[in-house]
Amino acid sequence: MLAFQDSPQRNFNISKFCYKVTFYLFIWLIAFTQLSKLMQVNAIVSALLVVLPVLAICVLIPCGLFFLIKSFVMKEPFHRYRILYLIGHLFFLLIMIGMIVAFSSDIARYNIK
């Protein structure tokens, strides 16, 4: 993160970093959930390899969106991919909201008291 301090597009670069990490963690989740069916992995290790990236994604998506909006507000120099990163962050945010809604509806279905 220290390398981002000297850049004139500091907030955009942090947002871009968050987006790239989110994208790679999302690919990791898809690949691991498909490959975990074929591998003999301990259940706790398997759960950790899914839950930790999901938690990281849930933190990185709002942070990346915050820094991208801050980049717009601070009127940093124009970058041609800024709108594409905004669309990408919003896409992952919608996926995250969909996962939260699906998880909460599953919990509500079981009527846990």
C-alpha positions as CSV (number, residue, x, y, z in Angstrom):
1,M,0.0,0.0,0.0
2,L,3.0,2.4,0.5
3,A,3.6,2.4,-3.3
4,F,0.2,4.0,-3.8
5,Q,1.1,7.1,-1.8
6,D,3.1,9.0,-4.4
7,S,0.8,8.4,-7.4
8,P,-1.5,11.2,-8.6
9,Q,-4.2,8.5,-9.0
10,R,-3.8,7.1,-5.6
11,N,-7.4,6.3,-4.9
12,F,-8.0,4.8,-8.3
13,N,-4.9,2.6,-7.9
14,I,-6.1,1.3,-4.6
15,S,-9.5,0.6,-6.1
16,K,-7.9,-1.2,-9.0
17,F,-5.9,-3.3,-6.6
18,C,-9.0,-4.2,-4.6
19,Y,-10.8,-5.1,-7.9
20,K,-8.0,-7.4,-9.1
21,V,-7.8,-9.2,-5.7
22,T,-11.6,-9.6,-5.7
23,F,-11.5,-10.9,-9.2
24,Y,-8.8,-13.5,-8.4
25,L,-10.5,-14.6,-5.2
26,F,-13.8,-15.0,-7.1
27,I,-12.0,-17.2,-9.7
28,W,-10.4,-19.1,-6.8
29,L,-13.8,-19.7,-5.2
30,I,-15.3,-21.1,-8.4
31,A,-12.3,-23.3,-9.1
32,F,-12.0,-24.6,-5.6
33,T,-15.7,-25.4,-5.2
34,Q,-15.6,-27.4,-8.4
35,L,-12.3,-29.1,-7.6
36,S,-13.2,-29.9,-4.0
37,K,-15.7,-32.5,-5.2
38,L,-12.8,-34.4,-6.8
39,M,-10.3,-34.0,-4.1
40,Q,-10.2,-35.6,-0.6
41,V,-9.8,-32.6,1.6
42,N,-10.5,-32.3,5.3
43,A,-13.9,-30.6,5.9
44,I,-12.5,-27.9,8.1
45,V,-9.7,-27.0,5.6
46,S,-12.2,-27.0,2.8
47,A,-14.6,-24.7,4.7
48,L,-11.7,-22.3,5.5
49,L,-10.6,-22.2,1.9
50,V,-14.1,-21.1,0.9
51,V,-15.1,-18.9,3.9
52,L,-11.9,-16.8,4.1
53,P,-12.0,-15.7,0.5
54,V,-15.7,-14.9,0.8
55,L,-15.0,-12.7,3.9
56,A,-12.1,-11.0,2.1
57,I,-14.4,-10.3,-0.9
58,C,-17.0,-8.9,1.4
59,V,-14.5,-6.5,2.8
60,L,-12.7,-5.6,-0.5
61,I,-15.8,-4.9,-2.6
62,P,-17.0,-1.9,-0.5
63,C,-13.5,-0.7,0.1
64,G,-12.7,-0.7,-3.7
65,L,-16.0,1.0,-4.4
66,F,-15.3,3.6,-1.7
67,F,-11.8,4.4,-3.2
68,L,-13.2,4.6,-6.7
69,I,-15.9,7.0,-5.7
70,K,-13.3,9.0,-3.8
71,S,-11.3,9.1,-7.0
72,F,-14.2,10.7,-8.7
73,V,-14.9,13.1,-5.9
74,M,-11.2,14.2,-5.5
75,K,-11.1,14.8,-9.3
76,E,-8.0,12.7,-9.9
77,P,-6.6,12.7,-13.5
78,F,-8.7,11.0,-16.0
79,H,-8.2,7.3,-16.6
80,R,-10.0,5.5,-19.4
81,Y,-10.9,2.4,-17.4
82,R,-12.4,4.1,-14.4
83,I,-16.0,3.5,-15.6
84,L,-15.2,-0.1,-16.3
85,Y,-13.9,-0.6,-12.8
86,L,-17.0,1.1,-11.5
87,I,-19.2,-1.3,-13.4
88,G,-17.0,-4.3,-12.2
89,H,-17.3,-3.2,-8.6
90,L,-21.0,-2.8,-8.9
91,F,-21.3,-6.2,-10.5
92,F,-19.4,-7.9,-7.6
93,L,-21.5,-5.8,-5.1
94,L,-24.7,-7.2,-6.6
95,I,-23.3,-10.7,-6.4
96,M,-22.4,-10.1,-2.8
97,I,-25.9,-8.8,-2.0
98,G,-27.4,-11.8,-3.8
99,M,-25.3,-14.2,-1.7
100,I,-26.4,-12.4,1.5
101,V,-30.1,-12.5,0.5
102,A,-29.8,-16.2,-0.4
103,F,-28.0,-17.0,2.9
104,S,-30.6,-15.1,5.0
105,S,-33.5,-16.8,3.2
106,D,-32.0,-20.2,3.8
107,I,-31.7,-19.3,7.5
108,A,-35.3,-18.0,7.6
109,R,-36.5,-21.2,5.9
110,Y,-35.1,-23.4,8.7
111,N,-36.8,-21.1,11.3
112,I,-34.0,-21.3,13.8
113,K,-35.0,-20.0,17.2
